């Protein structure tokens, strides 16, 4: 089943992206709103796995202080950071 902005699974995922830590919210919310639905199925699955991780780990990974040991998590973290940085670099 394809996810859409109106699908229940997307709405649940969007809710799980609200972490209560400003730094995470500033990265995850724009990503889920602007990029997630454009990802291929493998990257969507990686994102679902990522969002189940602890906030402390997410913070270190998304702030680029550490790199996840799991290659799939490292891949989706790189996608998130790259997409958000690219968007913020635009005039």
Phi, psi and omega in degrees: 000128179283136177277143174229171179302329183268354183288148180299319181297321179292319179297320177295315179299317179300320178296320179292341178284344177280102189262340182086002175247117188310314183299320179289317180300322181292338177264314187286319183295313176297324180296312181295323182286322190254337190238321191312311185293346179270351181289154173284169185299324179295317180290326175298317179297321177298319180295318177301320178293316180300317186291346176275353181284162179291146180304320181299319178291314179304316180302309181299319181290313184285337174274001177062033175275326178223164176242133179300144177289327179288122182300326178293318177294319178300321180297311183289326176299316179298319179298314181298308183299316180297313181295318181289319178296318179299316180296318182287340179279346181289143179289000000 
